[in-house]
Amino acid sequence: MGLGIGFLWALLFALGGGIAGAIRYSKEPAKIGYGFVGNFVVDLFILFFVNWLTFFFARPMMVFPYGLIAIVSLNLAVVAVVATCWDFGLKSVSLSSIGAWLLVIVTGIFWIAGVNSGHSAQKASHIVAVSVAGQQAPPASSTAQLVSVDSSVATTRASQAMTSGIAGQRNFSTFLTLGPAQLQMVAGQMVYVFPLEFEGAGAKQRLHAIEPGYMMVSATNPNAPIVENYDNQYSMIVSLGNGQGGDPLRWAYDHGYSGYLLDDPTLEIRDDGAPFYTVTLLRPQLGWTFDAPVGVLLINAHTGQITRYAVGQTPDWVDRVYSQQMASNLATWYGFYGDASFSGTTNANRFKVSGDPTLTYTGGEHPVWRVLLTSYNTDVSVSKILEINSATGAMSVYTPTGPMGTEGSATDAFNNASGVGASMIRANHYVVSSLALHVIYGHLTWMATYVPDGVSNPTFVGIGFVDAYHAQANNVAFGSTREAALAAYLTQLSQQGNSQGNAPGAGALYTTVTGKISAIQSDITGGQKYVYVMLAGQDNVAYEGTATNLGPAVLFAQVGQTVKIQIYKVDLGNSVQTMTSFTDAAVPITVPGS
């Protein structure tokens, strides 16, 4: 996009500059002729590249009329500079230089005045609904939905699949390439979606501008099979790799939405597998400075059909409307003005964003952007935790209940881990690949995914957890699977509770289930004996625990006995749930000293 439009804009201003360049204070016909030809040729050459690049990257027409003011000023400035240089060489003054500089000043004043009309960064701090939750924990995360496979590992798996499976059989790797990974929930499962995009114009022509489909890589299980959906309802005429005609932003622009700033094209897969692109419609608010969502487009990538929704009214399967950049903007505005006055020269009660917003799923359909704020006086401790709903922009503000380090201190703890199961982290050269903040077992918890250090195509090696309020290396628990890591973390928390005077699992919410044992098994992991219990009528759930935590009664339990099991409420919905207590009326044995 941009070549044709760039040339038309360049021709328009070059003609104007050339004609004005011929109107000069000189009686020499040669200078008049040079004034026209010189200004026209140089303006056309420079302006073509300026306008092409501007329309290609900035897309100013999509913010009409505000973007047009900026592009007009830019073109006038080029004409003014060229005319001034040309006049200096010809030693005479033309209307091109004088007029262009006057118009630059006029449009500049109009632009600055317009941008700042109604400008209020303080109002922008509450441009979305803000609720202050105070010193309470953010919502607990479902351990079944923890994203334990990060995007780099998923990309490695998807790249390998390009030369195997259906993609390999069709030799897709010779003319298609992987598009960007998009994390989302599809039919209740966390996955990364990779569209297959054209490898150049030749491949696009070969496939008649229709991309075959996409891959889905599990974000929770590094060994789950990759799902390949191609052809029929999975093929796409609209996608990020489809060039001018099929790019989602250009498609929306060409189908009735040229008057908006079009933002954040995101591939979303409906639960039945149909591919869609979401595009957020932005309009300037509070003057021309702050662009905020005013609607959402849902583009059927297979048919190109567009449906518009109001913000907050998209279908439940649509995960996100607010982009990472918009979440960062909202957090920045709130941090600077949410608790401080507009005036004043100090940084008292002002906060700044630490790191990048992280898309976090806690078990619900819609994720949140979790953002950390630090004070302007220090960048090593967390002052506030923001949760920004990715579908509505609504913001919840939480305050840590104790000293909590930022991402840097957590990363240092993980890279030097020595807690339960983590003794070989440094020896094996494992490093943190991704970092997320959750509430697990009632504790605000940092979670890290580990990969081998210095590997260009990283693979999953394990997961680490550490209490965010005690993020030291000796408190980091590690496991090579999600289940093993959660079990290690539970043991780590129990040890921390004993050594630090805290009740293990403090703040966790529990639930109780009762039933007859239908099956019971055990194994030894990490030197501990784990018991797995299944109850009649609940064949999709296994309850796990150790005699150390539950008492010896669990070791004597048998099939057919009625038992009462207490679990963490955060585990509900998981296929494996951790027992926090086990009661068997037929075996009334308790832990000594309890």
N, C-alpha and C positions, 0 to 999 in steps of 0.2 A: 504494500500500500504506500502511496505518497508520490510516486514518480509523475503521474499525470497531473495531480493537484499541485505538486511542487512546481512543475513547469508553468502551469497557468498563473500561479501567484507570482512567479519570477517574471514572466512575460508582462503581466500587468504593471508591476512596480518598475521594471526596467524601461518600459515605454514611457511611463510617467517621468522617470528620472532622466531619460534621454531628451524628451521634449523640453522639460524644464532646464536641462543642461544647455540647450541651444538658445535659451533666452538669457543672455548675459550682457554685462556691461562691456561691450567691445564693438568696434567698427570693422574688425577684420573678419571677413566671411569664413576664412579657414578655421578660426577659433570657434566660430558658431557651429561649423560642420563637425570639427573634432569634439565639441562639447556634446553633440547629439550621439555620434557614433561611439565615442569613448565611454560615455556614461551608460549607454544602452548595452554594449557588449560586456563590459565589466560587471555591471549590475546583473545582467542575465546569467552570467557564468557563476557568480558568487551566490546569488539568490536562489538559483536552482538547487544547489547543494544544501543551503540553509533551510529552505522550505521543505525539501524532501526529507531531511533528517528530522525536522520539527514535526511534520505530519506523521512520519513513521513511528517516532518514539513518544511524542507528547500527545498526539491526537487532539489538537486544540479545537477542532470543529465539534468535538463531542461535548464541549462545555460552552456552546453558543449561548449568549453572545460574549461571555467573559473571556473565553480563550481567544476570540477573534481580536480583541483589543490588544492582547499581548503579542499575537503574531503580526498585527499591523504595525505596532511600535517597533518590533524587531526588523521588519522589512524597511521601514522608514529610516531606522538607524543605519542600516547597511547603505541605503541610498545616500544618506547624509555624509557618511564617511567617504564613500567613493567620490561623491561630488566635490567634497572639500579637497581631497587629494588631487583631483583632476583640475580644479580651479587654481590650486597652488602651482601646478605644472604649467598651466596656460597663462598664469599671471593675470587673471581676470575673475570677476565674481559673477556667478550665475544664480538663477532662481532655484536651481536644483539644490544647491547647498543651503541657501538661506531658508527656502520653503521647507525642505526636509527637516532641518533642525527645529524650526518653529512647530512643525507638526509632531515631531518626537516629543517636544515639551508638552504640547497640548494633550496628546494621547496619554503621556506619562502621568500628567496631573489627573486626567479622567480615570485612569487605571488605579492610581494610588488612592484617590478619593473614594472610588467605588469599592475597592477591596476593604477599605477601613470603615465604610459606612456600616454602622451597627456592629462593628468589631467589638467583641467582648470575650476575652479568654476566660474571664471569671464565669460568665454564663456558660461557656463551653464545658466547664468542669462538671456541669450537671445537664449536658445536652441529652443524656440518656437517663433513665430512672436509676437512682442511686439509693441503696439501702445500707445503713451502717449496722453491721452485726455485732461489733464490739469484740470482746475477748471470748469468743466461742469458736470451736473448731469448724472449718469448712465441712461440707457434706462428705461423708465417708465414701470411699471408692469400693466398687464391687471387685473383689480379687479375680473374678472370672473374666473381667474385661480389662485387666491391666495390660498395657501395651509393652510387652516384653521383647518384641522384635522391633528394632528401630529401622528407620528408612534405609540406611546404608546396607544393613543385612538383607532387607527385603529386596533391594535393588540387585544385590549379588545373586539372590535366588532367581529373580525374574530374568536377569541376564543369562543365567545358565539355562533357563527354560526356553530361551530364544533358539537354542540349538538342539532342543530335545522336544519330546511330546509332539503336539499338533503343529506348533510353530516350527519345529525342526523338520518335520515331514514336509511342510510346505515351503521350506527354505526362506522363511520370513526374514531372517537376519541379513539377507543380501539386499533387501530393498525397504526394510522397515526398521525402525529403532524404537526403543522404549521412551515413552513420554514421562513426565514427572510423576513421582509417587504421590498419591493422595490418600491420606488416612481417613477412614470413615467407618461407620457401622452399617452393615448390609445384612438384613434378615437376622438381626440380633448378634452378629459376629463382627469383631473388629478385624478389618482388612486394609491392606494397601492396594489401590487400584492403579494399574499401569496401562494407559492406552498405547496402542501400537501406532506410531506416526510415520509418515513418509520420510524416506532417506533421500531427499532431493526432489526436484521437479520431475525428473524422469520416472521415478517410482510413483509419483502422484498421477502422472499421465497413464502409466501402465495399469493402475488400479482404478482409473476413471474417477479420481478424486474421492474415492470411498475407502475409508480406513476399515480394516476387517473387524476390529473389536478391541478387546482388552484382556489383561490378566488380573487375577486377584490373588494376593499373597497374604497368608494369615499374619496378623499382627500380634497374636497371642501364643502361637505354637510354631516354633522354628522348623518343625518336621512335618507340618501339615501339607498335604498335596496342593499344588498350585492349580487354581481353577482357570481354564482358558475358555473364554466366551467369544466366538467369532461367527460372522455371517448372520444373515437374516436380521432379526430384531436387534442384534448386538453391533452391527456395522454402523459407521458414523459418517455422515456428510458434513457435520459440524464438529470441529475439534481444534485444539491449540496448534496442531501441526498441519492444519489444512490450508494455510496460506491466506491470501487476500479474500477469496470468496467464502471460505468456510470457517475462518477464525470466529470464535463466539462473539467477540466484541464487534467485529466488522459485520457479522450476521445481524446482530441486534441493531447496529447503526443503520444498516440498509433496510431494516424491516420496521421502521417507524419510531426508533428511539434515538434519533440523532441529537435531540435536545438535552440529553443527559450526559453526565460524566459516567462512563461505563467502567465498572471496577470488578476486580477479583474473579475472573472466570474460573470456575471450579467444577471438575468432573464429579458428578454424584450418580451413584447407581441405585436405582429403585430396588425394592426388596425382591421383585421378580426378575431382576437382572437387566432391565432396560436402562441404557445410558442417557444421562441428561447433563447439560451444563447450566450452572447457575451463574447469573450475572447480576451484580448489585447496581441499582440505579442511584446515583448520588446527585444532589443539588446543593449549591452553596446555601449555607444558613448562617445567621448572625453576621450579615454582610456577605462578602464574597470569600471570606477566609476559610471557613470550616465547611468542608463537604461532608454531608451526612446522608445515610441511606434514606430514600423515600419510597423504595419499592424493590422488588426482586423479580427477575425474569427467569423462568424455567424453560430452557430450550431443549426440546427432544433432539438428541444428537443424531438419531436415526432418520427422523422425518424433517427436522428443522422447524417444527411447529413451536411457537412461542406462547407461553401463558404468563401473565403478569399477576403478582401477588403483592399485597400490602406487607410491610415489615411485621413479622410476628404471626403471619397467617399462612406461611408456606406449609406444605404437607409435612407430616411428622418425620418422614424418611429423609428430608433435606436437613443436612447437618449444620450447614454454616452459611451465614450471610455477611457477617462482619469479618473482614480480613485481619491478618496478623498486624498489618500496618495501622488499620483503623483501631484495633484494640490498643496498640501502643500509643496512638494519638489520644484516645480517651483516657488512658491511664496517666499520660503526661499532663493533660489539662487538669484532671482531678488532683493529681499529686501536687501541682503547683498552686492551685487555687481552692481545692476542696476544703482545707482547714485553715487557710490564711486569707487575709484581706487582699483586695486588688492593689491597694497602695502599700507603701512601706518599702524600706530598702534592705531589710534583713531577710534571712532565709528561715526564720522561725516558723515552724509548722508547715514548712514546704518539703515536698518529697519528690524524688526522681525515680524513674524506672531503672530496675536492675536487670540486665540481661534481656532476652527476647521473650515475648509472650509465648506460653506453651499450650498447645491444644490438648486438653485433658478430658478424658471420658471417665465419669464416676459411676456409670451403670445406666444412666438415663439415655434417651434417644439423642438429645442434643448435648454436644460437648460445651466446655467453657474454656475461655482463654484465661489461664492463671498467670498473673503478673505480680512480681515482687516490687515493692517500693522501699527505697532507703532514704534517709534524711540527706539534705544537702551538705551536712557536716561530716558524714562518714559514708563509705560505700562497702562496709564489711559486715553490717548487721541489717536485718530485715525489720522495717518499721510497720509495714502493712502488707496484707495479702489481698489482692483483688481477684474477683471472679467475674468475668464478663461473658454473659450468655452469647454464644456465637450466632444464635438465630435472631435475638431481639436487641442485643446490646446492653440489656439491663445489667447493672453492676452491683455486686455485693462487696462490702469492705470488711475485712477481718483484721484484728490486731493480735499478733503473737502473744501468748501468755507468758513468755520468758525470752531470754536472749536467744536469738536465732541467727546463724550466719547465712550469708548469701550463697549463690551457686558455686563461687570459687572455693569456699571452705568445704562445702559438701564434696566437690570433685577431689580435693586434696585428700579428704578422709577415705573416699572410695579407692583412689589410686594407691593408698598405703594401707588398705584394709587388713585387719588382723583379728576380727571377731569370730563368731561361730561360723565355721566352714570356710573362712576367708584367709587362712594362713598361707595359701600358695598364690595369692593374687600377684604379688610383686615377683615371686620366683618364676611364675609362668608368663610374665610380661603382659598381663591383661590390663586394659585401660578402659576408662569410661567412654562410651559412645553417645549415650543420650541420658538426660537427667529429667526427672519429673517429680512433682510434689503431690502426695496423696495423703489421705487419712486412712490408716490401716490398723486394725486391732485397737482403735481408739487413740492412736498416736499420730501426730503430724509426722509424716515420713518422707524422706528422700528415697527415691528409687532410681537405680542406675542399671543400664544394660552394658555388659562388658563385651569387648571384642579383642582379638590379638593386636598387640601394638605393631605399627608399621606395615600393616597388610593393606594392599590396594583394594582387594575385594574381601571385605571383612565378613566373618561368619559369627554366629551366636555362640558364646561360650558360657554365659550365665547371667544371673541377676543379683544385685546387691540391694539391701535395705539398711537404713540407719535412721534412728529417731532424730528429727530435725532439731530438737532442743539439746541433743547430746551427740552432735555430729563429729565424733572423733573416730580415728582409725580403728581403735580397739572395740568400738561399738558396732562396726559394720558386719552384717551377716550376709553370707553368700551361699548360693545354691546353683547347680548346673541346670536346674529346671525351675519353673515358677513354683511348683509345689514344694520342692526341696528348699528353695530360698525362703518361702513363707514359713515353713516349719523351723528353719534355722533362725529366722527373725523372731518367731515366737519364743524360742529358747533364749535368744539374746535379750529380749525384753524382760523375761523372767529373771535372768541374772542381773540385769540392770536394776530391776525393782528391788532385789535383795540387797544390792551393793549401794544403791543411792537413796534408799528409804522411800521409794515410790512403789505403789501397788502396781504389779505388772498388768498391762492392759487397762490402765486407768482411763476412765471415760468411755470405754467400749460399751456398746449396747448388746445385750444377750437375748437369745430366744431359746425356748425349750421344746424339744420334740419327744414324743413317747411312742413306743411301738414294740413289736416282737422282733427279735433278731432273726433274720432270714439267712444270713451268711456272716461268717467272721473269719478273717485271715490276719496274718502278721508277717512282718519281715524286719530285717535289721538294716538300718540306714545310718551312716555316720556314727556307728557304735551304739545306737539306741534302738530298742525294739518298738516298732510302730504296729499298732493294732488297727485294723480296718473293719468297721461294722456296717452292715446293711440291714435295713428294717423292711418288714413285709409291706408291700404296697408302695415302696419308694426305691424301685430298682435302679433309678437314674442317679442316686446319691450314695456316696460312701463317706462315712464319718471316721476320721482318723485321729489318733492320739497316742500318747505313750504312758506307760505305767508310772513313770516319774511324775507326770503332771496330773494323772487321773486317779492314781491309787491302784492297788493290786486287783481290785474287783474286776477290772476290765480284762485281766488275764484269765480269770476263771469263768467268764461269761460263756454261755453256750447258745446254740440255735434253739429258738422256741421260747426263750425267756423274755419277759417284758422288762424293758429298761427305760430310763429317763436320761436323755442326753441334752446337755446345754452346749450351744455353739455361739460363736460371734455372729451377730446379726449381719455384719458386713459380708459374711460368707454365703448368705442366702442366694440361691440361684447357681452356686458353683457345683460342679460334679463331685468334688472332694471338699468336705467341710471339716474344720478343726474342732474337735471336742474340747471344751473347757472344764466340763465335769461329766462324770458317768455314774449313774446310780442304778444298781441292780438289787431289787428286793430279795431275790433268791440268794444273793451273795453279799450280805451286809458287812463288807470289809472296808475300812477307811484307812486313809494314810496315817501312819503312826504320828501322834502329836497333833493331829488336826482336830 
